[in-house]
Amino acid sequence: MGSVAEVIKCKAAIAWEANKPLCIEEVEVAPPKAHEVRIQIIATALCHTEAHILHPKFTEAFFPVILGHEGAGIVESVGPGVTNCKPGNSHDGESYKEQSQVGLFT
C-alpha cells in the first residue's frame, strides 16, 4: 500500500474489439494525479453497459478498452487534493474515468 509515486503493474480485462473474448493482460497504472484515487480491486464484474459495448452492432465503442468499473477494493494511494479517503480505506462502488487511464488494479 501507499506506492503513490510509483507506476505499478496489474492485470486487466481488455476488449480489443467487439464480439471477441476479453484478454487478461498486464498493464501499467500511473500514480494518481490531483484529485484521483488508485484502488486495489478485490472483486469486480461487468455491467450491462459494458456488455453493450462488446456487441458487434454497437458502433460507438472505442477500442481497446479496459472493462470492470464496478468493483470493491481498498484505496491503495491518493493524489494531491484528495481529502475524503486515505490509503487502507475500503471502497465499494463505481469508478469512472474518461477514456484515458483506469486507476484500478488487481
Backbone as XML, in Angstrom:
<?xml version="1.0"?>
<chain id="A" units="angstrom">
  <residue number="1" name="MET">
    <atom name="N" x="0.824" y="-1.199" z="0.000"/>
    <atom name="CA" x="0.000" y="0.000" z="0.000"/>
    <atom name="C" x="0.860" y="1.252" z="0.000"/>
  </residue>
  <residue number="2" name="GLY">
    <atom name="N" x="0.288" y="2.301" z="-0.552"/>
    <atom name="CA" x="0.931" y="3.589" z="-0.487"/>
    <atom name="C" x="2.058" y="3.793" z="-1.486"/>
  </residue>
  <residue number="3" name="SER">
    <atom name="N" x="1.981" y="3.176" z="-2.657"/>
    <atom name="CA" x="3.005" y="3.380" z="-3.681"/>
    <atom name="C" x="2.632" y="4.580" z="-4.545"/>
  </residue>
  <residue number="4" name="VAL">
    <atom name="N" x="2.283" y="5.678" z="-3.900"/>
    <atom name="CA" x="1.717" y="6.838" z="-4.577"/>
    <atom name="C" x="2.604" y="7.378" z="-5.688"/>
  </residue>
  <residue number="5" name="ALA">
    <atom name="N" x="3.888" y="7.307" z="-5.577"/>
    <atom name="CA" x="4.774" y="7.892" z="-6.584"/>
    <atom name="C" x="5.230" y="6.876" z="-7.626"/>
  </residue>
  <residue number="6" name="GLU">
    <atom name="N" x="4.767" y="5.660" z="-7.545"/>
    <atom name="CA" x="5.264" y="4.611" z="-8.422"/>
    <atom name="C" x="4.233" y="4.173" z="-9.454"/>
  </residue>
  <residue number="7" name="VAL">
    <atom name="N" x="4.719" y="3.837" z="-10.648"/>
    <atom name="CA" x="3.895" y="3.143" z="-11.628"/>
    <atom name="C" x="3.821" y="1.698" z="-11.158"/>
  </residue>
  <residue number="8" name="ILE">
    <atom name="N" x="2.649" y="1.110" z="-11.200"/>
    <atom name="CA" x="2.504" y="-0.286" z="-10.791"/>
    <atom name="C" x="2.010" y="-1.117" z="-11.973"/>
  </residue>
  <residue number="9" name="LYS">
    <atom name="N" x="2.248" y="-2.405" z="-11.904"/>
    <atom name="CA" x="1.763" y="-3.332" z="-12.918"/>
    <atom name="C" x="0.629" y="-4.144" z="-12.322"/>
  </residue>
  <residue number="10" name="CYS">
    <atom name="N" x="-0.394" y="-4.405" z="-13.149"/>
    <atom name="CA" x="-1.532" y="-5.194" z="-12.701"/>
    <atom name="C" x="-2.161" y="-5.897" z="-13.889"/>
  </residue>
  <residue number="11" name="LYS">
    <atom name="N" x="-3.134" y="-6.734" z="-13.620"/>
    <atom name="CA" x="-3.862" y="-7.428" z="-14.680"/>
    <atom name="C" x="-5.166" y="-6.695" z="-14.948"/>
  </residue>
  <residue number="12" name="ALA">
    <atom name="N" x="-5.561" y="-6.670" z="-16.209"/>
    <atom name="CA" x="-6.798" y="-6.003" z="-16.607"/>
    <atom name="C" x="-7.497" y="-6.823" z="-17.676"/>
  </residue>
  <residue number="13" name="ALA">
    <atom name="N" x="-8.837" y="-6.747" z="-17.699"/>
    <atom name="CA" x="-9.643" y="-7.369" z="-18.748"/>
    <atom name="C" x="-9.775" y="-6.348" z="-19.878"/>
  </residue>
  <residue number="14" name="ILE">
    <atom name="N" x="-9.161" y="-6.633" z="-21.007"/>
    <atom name="CA" x="-9.131" y="-5.688" z="-22.113"/>
    <atom name="C" x="-9.951" y="-6.221" z="-23.280"/>
  </residue>
  <residue number="15" name="ALA">
    <atom name="N" x="-10.821" y="-5.362" z="-23.794"/>
    <atom name="CA" x="-11.548" y="-5.674" z="-25.025"/>
    <atom name="C" x="-10.807" y="-4.978" z="-26.159"/>
  </residue>
  <residue number="16" name="TRP">
    <atom name="N" x="-10.311" y="-5.758" z="-27.095"/>
    <atom name="CA" x="-9.585" y="-5.200" z="-28.238"/>
    <atom name="C" x="-10.511" y="-4.933" z="-29.412"/>
  </residue>
  <residue number="17" name="GLU">
    <atom name="N" x="-11.646" y="-5.634" z="-29.447"/>
    <atom name="CA" x="-12.650" y="-5.403" z="-30.481"/>
    <atom name="C" x="-13.964" y="-6.044" z="-30.052"/>
  </residue>
  <residue number="18" name="ALA">
    <atom name="N" x="-15.028" y="-5.646" z="-30.726"/>
    <atom name="CA" x="-16.355" y="-6.165" z="-30.387"/>
    <atom name="C" x="-16.468" y="-7.642" z="-30.758"/>
  </residue>
  <residue number="19" name="ASN">
    <atom name="N" x="-17.313" y="-8.333" z="-30.016"/>
    <atom name="CA" x="-17.664" y="-9.730" z="-30.298"/>
    <atom name="C" x="-16.483" y="-10.681" z="-30.222"/>
  </residue>
  <residue number="20" name="LYS">
    <atom name="N" x="-15.490" y="-10.328" z="-29.414"/>
    <atom name="CA" x="-14.323" y="-11.187" z="-29.206"/>
    <atom name="C" x="-14.129" y="-11.380" z="-27.700"/>
  </residue>
  <residue number="21" name="PRO">
    <atom name="N" x="-13.524" y="-12.491" z="-27.295"/>
    <atom name="CA" x="-13.273" y="-12.690" z="-25.862"/>
    <atom name="C" x="-12.362" y="-11.597" z="-25.291"/>
  </residue>
  <residue number="22" name="LEU">
    <atom name="N" x="-12.559" y="-11.299" z="-24.031"/>
    <atom name="CA" x="-11.673" y="-10.360" z="-23.343"/>
    <atom name="C" x="-10.309" y="-11.008" z="-23.174"/>
  </residue>
  <residue number="23" name="CYS">
    <atom name="N" x="-9.282" y="-10.190" z="-23.166"/>
    <atom name="CA" x="-7.925" y="-10.655" z="-22.923"/>
    <atom name="C" x="-7.490" y="-10.161" z="-21.548"/>
  </residue>
  <residue number="24" name="ILE">
    <atom name="N" x="-6.970" y="-11.057" z="-20.741"/>
    <atom name="CA" x="-6.415" y="-10.667" z="-19.454"/>
    <atom name="C" x="-4.936" y="-10.400" z="-19.681"/>
  </residue>
  <residue number="25" name="GLU">
    <atom name="N" x="-4.540" y="-9.137" z="-19.504"/>
    <atom name="CA" x="-3.175" y="-8.727" z="-19.800"/>
    <atom name="C" x="-2.616" y="-7.873" z="-18.674"/>
  </residue>
  <residue number="26" name="GLU">
    <atom name="N" x="-1.303" y="-7.822" z="-18.618"/>
    <atom name="CA" x="-0.645" y="-6.955" z="-17.652"/>
    <atom name="C" x="-0.572" y="-5.543" z="-18.219"/>
  </residue>
  <residue number="27" name="VAL">
    <atom name="N" x="-0.959" y="-4.567" z="-17.406"/>
    <atom name="CA" x="-0.896" y="-3.165" z="-17.802"/>
    <atom name="C" x="-0.175" y="-2.375" z="-16.714"/>
  </residue>
  <residue number="28" name="GLU">
    <atom name="N" x="0.274" y="-1.194" z="-17.074"/>
    <atom name="CA" x="0.885" y="-0.302" z="-16.098"/>
    <atom name="C" x="-0.122" y="0.765" z="-15.707"/>
  </residue>
  <residue number="29" name="VAL">
    <atom name="N" x="-0.189" y="1.062" z="-14.424"/>
    <atom name="CA" x="-1.093" y="2.092" z="-13.908"/>
    <atom name="C" x="-0.238" y="3.187" z="-13.280"/>
  </residue>
  <residue number="30" name="ALA">
    <atom name="N" x="-0.408" y="4.380" z="-13.797"/>
    <atom name="CA" x="0.370" y="5.527" z="-13.311"/>
    <atom name="C" x="-0.083" y="5.912" z="-11.906"/>
  </residue>
  <residue number="31" name="PRO">
    <atom name="N" x="0.751" y="6.627" z="-11.193"/>
    <atom name="CA" x="0.354" y="7.128" z="-9.871"/>
    <atom name="C" x="-0.851" y="8.058" z="-10.002"/>
  </residue>
  <residue number="32" name="PRO">
    <atom name="N" x="-1.650" y="8.178" z="-8.958"/>
    <atom name="CA" x="-2.800" y="9.075" z="-9.028"/>
    <atom name="C" x="-2.359" y="10.534" z="-9.158"/>
  </residue>
  <residue number="33" name="LYS">
    <atom name="N" x="-3.081" y="11.253" z="-10.002"/>
    <atom name="CA" x="-2.846" y="12.690" z="-10.167"/>
    <atom name="C" x="-3.710" y="13.432" z="-9.160"/>
  </residue>
  <residue number="34" name="ALA">
    <atom name="N" x="-3.717" y="14.747" z="-9.257"/>
    <atom name="CA" x="-4.524" y="15.558" z="-8.349"/>
    <atom name="C" x="-5.990" y="15.116" z="-8.406"/>
  </residue>
  <residue number="35" name="HIS">
    <atom name="N" x="-6.564" y="14.898" z="-7.240"/>
    <atom name="CA" x="-7.973" y="14.539" z="-7.067"/>
    <atom name="C" x="-8.309" y="13.144" z="-7.599"/>
  </residue>
  <residue number="36" name="GLU">
    <atom name="N" x="-7.320" y="12.280" z="-7.757"/>
    <atom name="CA" x="-7.551" y="10.904" z="-8.174"/>
    <atom name="C" x="-7.204" y="9.941" z="-7.045"/>
  </residue>
  <residue number="37" name="VAL">
    <atom name="N" x="-7.818" y="8.765" z="-7.109"/>
    <atom name="CA" x="-7.594" y="7.703" z="-6.126"/>
    <atom name="C" x="-7.269" y="6.429" z="-6.888"/>
  </residue>
  <residue number="38" name="ARG">
    <atom name="N" x="-6.244" y="5.696" z="-6.463"/>
    <atom name="CA" x="-5.915" y="4.403" z="-7.063"/>
    <atom name="C" x="-6.391" y="3.328" z="-6.108"/>
  </residue>
  <residue number="39" name="ILE">
    <atom name="N" x="-7.179" y="2.392" z="-6.634"/>
    <atom name="CA" x="-7.838" y="1.378" z="-5.812"/>
    <atom name="C" x="-7.349" y="-0.011" z="-6.199"/>
  </residue>
  <residue number="40" name="GLN">
    <atom name="N" x="-6.982" y="-0.796" z="-5.202"/>
    <atom name="CA" x="-6.671" y="-2.201" z="-5.441"/>
    <atom name="C" x="-8.002" y="-2.937" z="-5.468"/>
  </residue>
  <residue number="41" name="ILE">
    <atom name="N" x="-8.370" y="-3.448" z="-6.630"/>
    <atom name="CA" x="-9.663" y="-4.108" z="-6.796"/>
    <atom name="C" x="-9.584" y="-5.539" z="-6.245"/>
  </residue>
  <residue number="42" name="ILE">
    <atom name="N" x="-10.526" y="-5.853" z="-5.391"/>
    <atom name="CA" x="-10.627" y="-7.201" z="-4.827"/>
    <atom name="C" x="-11.636" y="-8.033" z="-5.614"/>
  </residue>
  <residue number="43" name="ALA">
    <atom name="N" x="-12.741" y="-7.410" z="-6.025"/>
    <atom name="CA" x="-13.774" y="-8.094" z="-6.812"/>
    <atom name="C" x="-14.391" y="-7.096" z="-7.786"/>
  </residue>
  <residue number="44" name="THR">
    <atom name="N" x="-14.689" y="-7.554" z="-8.992"/>
    <atom name="CA" x="-15.323" y="-6.694" z="-9.991"/>
    <atom name="C" x="-16.198" y="-7.539" z="-10.904"/>
  </residue>
  <residue number="45" name="ALA">
    <atom name="N" x="-17.034" y="-6.873" z="-11.671"/>
    <atom name="CA" x="-17.912" y="-7.554" z="-12.619"/>
    <atom name="C" x="-18.187" y="-6.611" z="-13.777"/>
  </residue>
  <residue number="46" name="LEU">
    <atom name="N" x="-18.710" y="-7.156" z="-14.847"/>
    <atom name="CA" x="-19.113" y="-6.333" z="-15.980"/>
    <atom name="C" x="-20.595" y="-6.035" z="-15.866"/>
  </residue>
  <residue number="47" name="CYS">
    <atom name="N" x="-20.959" y="-4.780" z="-16.057"/>
    <atom name="CA" x="-22.361" y="-4.387" z="-16.018"/>
    <atom name="C" x="-22.953" y="-4.470" z="-17.424"/>
  </residue>
  <residue number="48" name="HIS">
    <atom name="N" x="-24.267" y="-4.239" z="-17.534"/>
    <atom name="CA" x="-24.927" y="-4.333" z="-18.831"/>
    <atom name="C" x="-24.392" y="-3.303" z="-19.824"/>
  </residue>
  <residue number="49" name="THR">
    <atom name="N" x="-23.960" y="-2.145" z="-19.341"/>
    <atom name="CA" x="-23.407" y="-1.128" z="-20.232"/>
    <atom name="C" x="-22.136" y="-1.636" z="-20.890"/>
  </residue>
  <residue number="50" name="GLU">
    <atom name="N" x="-21.284" y="-2.277" z="-20.112"/>
    <atom name="CA" x="-20.050" y="-2.814" z="-20.683"/>
    <atom name="C" x="-20.335" y="-3.977" z="-21.629"/>
  </residue>
  <residue number="51" name="ALA">
    <atom name="N" x="-21.310" y="-4.782" z="-21.314"/>
    <atom name="CA" x="-21.686" y="-5.868" z="-22.224"/>
    <atom name="C" x="-22.189" y="-5.283" z="-23.541"/>
  </residue>
  <residue number="52" name="HIS">
    <atom name="N" x="-22.894" y="-4.172" z="-23.454"/>
    <atom name="CA" x="-23.407" y="-3.489" z="-24.646"/>
    <atom name="C" x="-22.258" y="-3.025" z="-25.541"/>
  </residue>
  <residue number="53" name="ILE">
    <atom name="N" x="-21.198" y="-2.518" z="-24.947"/>
    <atom name="CA" x="-20.030" y="-2.056" z="-25.704"/>
    <atom name="C" x="-19.456" y="-3.184" z="-26.553"/>
  </residue>
  <residue number="54" name="LEU">
    <atom name="N" x="-19.534" y="-4.395" z="-26.053"/>
    <atom name="CA" x="-18.952" y="-5.536" z="-26.753"/>
    <atom name="C" x="-19.826" y="-6.070" z="-27.889"/>
  </residue>
  <residue number="55" name="HIS">
    <atom name="N" x="-21.076" y="-5.600" z="-27.962"/>
    <atom name="CA" x="-21.988" y="-6.083" z="-29.004"/>
    <atom name="C" x="-21.503" y="-5.613" z="-30.373"/>
  </residue>
  <residue number="56" name="PRO">
    <atom name="N" x="-21.455" y="-6.506" z="-31.362"/>
    <atom name="CA" x="-20.897" y="-6.135" z="-32.668"/>
    <atom name="C" x="-21.678" y="-5.037" z="-33.394"/>
  </residue>
  <residue number="57" name="LYS">
    <atom name="N" x="-22.937" y="-4.814" z="-33.053"/>
    <atom name="CA" x="-23.718" y="-3.775" z="-33.739"/>
    <atom name="C" x="-23.608" y="-2.406" z="-33.058"/>
  </residue>
  <residue number="58" name="PHE">
    <atom name="N" x="-22.928" y="-2.350" z="-31.911"/>
    <atom name="CA" x="-22.713" y="-1.067" z="-31.237"/>
    <atom name="C" x="-21.505" y="-0.414" z="-31.888"/>
  </residue>
  <residue number="59" name="THR">
    <atom name="N" x="-21.718" y="0.698" z="-32.560"/>
    <atom name="CA" x="-20.660" y="1.294" z="-33.383"/>
    <atom name="C" x="-19.931" y="2.456" z="-32.707"/>
  </residue>
  <residue number="60" name="GLU">
    <atom name="N" x="-20.310" y="2.802" z="-31.490"/>
    <atom name="CA" x="-19.708" y="3.961" z="-30.843"/>
    <atom name="C" x="-18.641" y="3.604" z="-29.811"/>
  </residue>
  <residue number="61" name="ALA">
    <atom name="N" x="-18.258" y="2.366" z="-29.751"/>
    <atom name="CA" x="-17.251" y="1.946" z="-28.775"/>
    <atom name="C" x="-15.856" y="2.331" z="-29.245"/>
  </residue>
  <residue number="62" name="PHE">
    <atom name="N" x="-15.010" y="2.669" z="-28.288"/>
    <atom name="CA" x="-13.607" y="2.961" z="-28.561"/>
    <atom name="C" x="-12.777" y="1.797" z="-28.048"/>
  </residue>
  <residue number="63" name="PHE">
    <atom name="N" x="-11.992" y="1.203" z="-28.909"/>
    <atom name="CA" x="-11.147" y="0.078" z="-28.544"/>
    <atom name="C" x="-9.687" y="0.467" z="-28.692"/>
  </residue>
  <residue number="64" name="PRO">
    <atom name="N" x="-8.812" y="-0.123" z="-27.895"/>
    <atom name="CA" x="-9.104" y="-1.059" z="-26.807"/>
    <atom name="C" x="-9.700" y="-0.331" z="-25.605"/>
  </residue>
  <residue number="65" name="VAL">
    <atom name="N" x="-10.384" y="-1.103" z="-24.757"/>
    <atom name="CA" x="-10.985" y="-0.553" z="-23.543"/>
    <atom name="C" x="-10.802" y="-1.559" z="-22.409"/>
  </residue>
  <residue number="66" name="ILE">
    <atom name="N" x="-10.494" y="-1.033" z="-21.233"/>
    <atom name="CA" x="-10.376" y="-1.870" z="-20.041"/>
    <atom name="C" x="-11.729" y="-1.860" z="-19.347"/>
  </residue>
  <residue number="67" name="LEU">
    <atom name="N" x="-12.269" y="-3.030" z="-19.130"/>
    <atom name="CA" x="-13.605" y="-3.160" z="-18.550"/>
    <atom name="C" x="-13.538" y="-3.499" z="-17.064"/>
  </residue>
  <residue number="68" name="GLY">
    <atom name="N" x="-14.655" y="-3.276" z="-16.367"/>
    <atom name="CA" x="-14.759" y="-3.638" z="-14.959"/>
    <atom name="C" x="-14.741" y="-2.457" z="-14.023"/>
  </residue>
  <residue number="69" name="HIS">
    <atom name="N" x="-15.576" y="-1.432" z="-14.288"/>
    <atom name="CA" x="-15.558" y="-0.234" z="-13.448"/>
    <atom name="C" x="-16.369" y="-0.376" z="-12.161"/>
  </residue>
  <residue number="70" name="GLU">
    <atom name="N" x="-17.164" y="-1.421" z="-12.045"/>
    <atom name="CA" x="-17.911" y="-1.640" z="-10.810"/>
    <atom name="C" x="-17.155" y="-2.660" z="-9.973"/>
  </residue>
  <residue number="71" name="GLY">
    <atom name="N" x="-16.708" y="-2.231" z="-8.802"/>
    <atom name="CA" x="-15.918" y="-3.159" z="-8.024"/>
    <atom name="C" x="-15.796" y="-2.770" z="-6.575"/>
  </residue>
  <residue number="72" name="ALA">
    <atom name="N" x="-15.196" y="-3.656" z="-5.843"/>
    <atom name="CA" x="-14.915" y="-3.419" z="-4.428"/>
    <atom name="C" x="-13.428" y="-3.610" z="-4.211"/>
  </residue>
  <residue number="73" name="GLY">
    <atom name="N" x="-12.851" y="-2.741" z="-3.388"/>
    <atom name="CA" x="-11.432" y="-2.856" z="-3.157"/>
    <atom name="C" x="-10.964" y="-1.984" z="-2.017"/>
  </residue>
  <residue number="74" name="ILE">
    <atom name="N" x="-9.674" y="-1.732" z="-2.017"/>
    <atom name="CA" x="-9.016" y="-0.981" z="-0.952"/>
    <atom name="C" x="-8.264" y="0.180" z="-1.588"/>
  </residue>
  <residue number="75" name="VAL">
    <atom name="N" x="-8.407" y="1.363" z="-1.015"/>
    <atom name="CA" x="-7.670" y="2.522" z="-1.509"/>
    <atom name="C" x="-6.187" y="2.247" z="-1.335"/>
  </residue>
  <residue number="76" name="GLU">
    <atom name="N" x="-5.455" y="2.270" z="-2.438"/>
    <atom name="CA" x="-4.025" y="1.978" z="-2.423"/>
    <atom name="C" x="-3.215" y="3.252" z="-2.247"/>
  </residue>
  <residue number="77" name="SER">
    <atom name="N" x="-3.598" y="4.302" z="-2.970"/>
    <atom name="CA" x="-2.899" y="5.587" z="-2.871"/>
    <atom name="C" x="-3.822" y="6.688" z="-3.360"/>
  </residue>
  <residue number="78" name="VAL">
    <atom name="N" x="-3.534" y="7.910" z="-2.945"/>
    <atom name="CA" x="-4.353" y="9.055" z="-3.327"/>
    <atom name="C" x="-3.455" y="10.160" z="-3.860"/>
  </residue>
  <residue number="79" name="GLY">
    <atom name="N" x="-4.000" y="10.935" z="-4.771"/>
    <atom name="CA" x="-3.266" y="12.062" z="-5.316"/>
    <atom name="C" x="-3.469" y="13.314" z="-4.480"/>
  </residue>
  <residue number="80" name="PRO">
    <atom name="N" x="-2.741" y="14.362" z="-4.799"/>
    <atom name="CA" x="-2.886" y="15.628" z="-4.080"/>
    <atom name="C" x="-4.316" y="16.146" z="-4.149"/>
  </residue>
  <residue number="81" name="GLY">
    <atom name="N" x="-4.790" y="16.695" z="-3.061"/>
    <atom name="CA" x="-6.121" y="17.279" z="-3.016"/>
    <atom name="C" x="-7.219" y="16.327" z="-2.604"/>
  </residue>
  <residue number="82" name="VAL">
    <atom name="N" x="-6.919" y="15.049" z="-2.468"/>
    <atom name="CA" x="-7.937" y="14.085" z="-2.026"/>
    <atom name="C" x="-8.035" y="14.173" z="-0.510"/>
  </residue>
  <residue number="83" name="THR">
    <atom name="N" x="-9.224" y="14.466" z="-0.016"/>
    <atom name="CA" x="-9.408" y="14.636" z="1.427"/>
    <atom name="C" x="-10.462" y="13.707" z="2.014"/>
  </residue>
  <residue number="84" name="ASN">
    <atom name="N" x="-11.224" y="13.014" z="1.167"/>
    <atom name="CA" x="-12.321" y="12.206" z="1.684"/>
    <atom name="C" x="-11.986" y="10.730" z="1.860"/>
  </residue>
  <residue number="85" name="CYS">
    <atom name="N" x="-10.761" y="10.327" z="1.570"/>
    <atom name="CA" x="-10.347" y="8.948" z="1.831"/>
    <atom name="C" x="-8.829" y="8.915" z="1.934"/>
  </residue>
  <residue number="86" name="LYS">
    <atom name="N" x="-8.328" y="7.784" z="2.419"/>
    <atom name="CA" x="-6.878" y="7.628" z="2.574"/>
    <atom name="C" x="-6.521" y="6.168" z="2.309"/>
  </residue>
  <residue number="87" name="PRO">
    <atom name="N" x="-5.238" y="5.900" z="2.032"/>
    <atom name="CA" x="-4.831" y="4.515" z="1.802"/>
    <atom name="C" x="-5.276" y="3.598" z="2.942"/>
  </residue>
  <residue number="88" name="GLY">
    <atom name="N" x="-5.796" y="2.444" z="2.548"/>
    <atom name="CA" x="-6.289" y="1.483" z="3.525"/>
    <atom name="C" x="-7.798" y="1.504" z="3.673"/>
  </residue>
  <residue number="89" name="ASN">
    <atom name="N" x="-8.468" y="2.594" z="3.268"/>
    <atom name="CA" x="-9.932" y="2.656" z="3.325"/>
    <atom name="C" x="-10.529" y="1.653" z="2.350"/>
  </residue>
  <residue number="90" name="SER">
    <atom name="N" x="-11.685" y="1.108" z="2.683"/>
    <atom name="CA" x="-12.382" y="0.236" z="1.743"/>
    <atom name="C" x="-13.177" y="1.094" z="0.765"/>
  </residue>
  <residue number="91" name="HIS">
    <atom name="N" x="-13.408" y="0.535" z="-0.394"/>
    <atom name="CA" x="-14.170" y="1.225" z="-1.440"/>
    <atom name="C" x="-15.096" y="0.212" z="-2.068"/>
  </residue>
  <residue number="92" name="ASP">
    <atom name="N" x="-16.350" y="0.567" z="-2.211"/>
    <atom name="CA" x="-17.242" y="-0.277" z="-2.991"/>
    <atom name="C" x="-18.180" y="0.636" z="-3.753"/>
  </residue>
  <residue number="93" name="GLY">
    <atom name="N" x="-18.159" y="0.486" z="-5.030"/>
    <atom name="CA" x="-18.956" y="1.350" z="-5.885"/>
    <atom name="C" x="-18.381" y="1.416" z="-7.267"/>
  </residue>
  <residue number="94" name="GLU">
    <atom name="N" x="-18.731" y="2.466" z="-7.967"/>
    <atom name="CA" x="-18.307" y="2.617" z="-9.343"/>
    <atom name="C" x="-17.114" y="3.544" z="-9.430"/>
  </residue>
  <residue number="95" name="SER">
    <atom name="N" x="-16.249" y="3.247" z="-10.354"/>
    <atom name="CA" x="-15.061" y="4.066" z="-10.585"/>
    <atom name="C" x="-14.995" y="4.392" z="-12.063"/>
  </residue>
  <residue number="96" name="TYR">
    <atom name="N" x="-15.234" y="5.637" z="-12.384"/>
    <atom name="CA" x="-15.216" y="6.071" z="-13.773"/>
    <atom name="C" x="-14.057" y="7.005" z="-14.031"/>
  </residue>
  <residue number="97" name="LYS">
    <atom name="N" x="-13.490" y="6.872" z="-15.179"/>
    <atom name="CA" x="-12.522" y="7.849" z="-15.667"/>
    <atom name="C" x="-12.813" y="8.018" z="-17.141"/>
  </residue>
  <residue number="98" name="GLU">
    <atom name="N" x="-12.365" y="9.101" z="-17.689"/>
    <atom name="CA" x="-12.519" y="9.278" z="-19.121"/>
    <atom name="C" x="-11.685" y="8.224" z="-19.824"/>
  </residue>
  <residue number="99" name="GLN">
    <atom name="N" x="-11.720" y="8.190" z="-21.115"/>
    <atom name="CA" x="-11.109" y="7.123" z="-21.895"/>
    <atom name="C" x="-9.599" y="7.046" z="-21.728"/>
  </residue>
  <residue number="100" name="SER">
    <atom name="N" x="-9.043" y="7.583" z="-20.697"/>
    <atom name="CA" x="-7.592" y="7.527" z="-20.528"/>
    <atom name="C" x="-7.195" y="6.343" z="-19.675"/>
  </residue>
  <residue number="101" name="GLN">
    <atom name="N" x="-6.933" y="6.566" z="-18.440"/>
    <atom name="CA" x="-6.372" y="5.546" z="-17.567"/>
    <atom name="C" x="-7.348" y="5.120" z="-16.491"/>
  </residue>
  <residue number="102" name="VAL">
    <atom name="N" x="-7.327" y="3.882" z="-16.186"/>
    <atom name="CA" x="-8.289" y="3.359" z="-15.244"/>
    <atom name="C" x="-8.068" y="3.752" z="-13.805"/>
  </residue>
  <residue number="103" name="GLY">
    <atom name="N" x="-6.900" y="3.631" z="-13.318"/>
    <atom name="CA" x="-6.654" y="3.931" z="-11.912"/>
    <atom name="C" x="-7.023" y="2.792" z="-10.978"/>
  </residue>
  <residue number="104" name="LEU">
    <atom name="N" x="-7.318" y="1.640" z="-11.539"/>
    <atom name="CA" x="-7.674" y="0.472" z="-10.733"/>
    <atom name="C" x="-6.664" y="-0.619" z="-11.015"/>
  </residue>
  <residue number="105" name="PHE">
    <atom name="N" x="-6.415" y="-1.449" z="-10.032"/>
    <atom name="CA" x="-5.537" y="-2.589" z="-10.297"/>
    <atom name="C" x="-5.953" y="-3.770" z="-9.447"/>
  </residue>
  <residue number="106" name="THR">
    <atom name="N" x="-5.531" y="-4.946" z="-9.875"/>
    <atom name="CA" x="-5.857" y="-6.173" z="-9.145"/>
    <atom name="C" x="-4.610" y="-6.805" z="-8.589"/>
  </residue>
</chain>
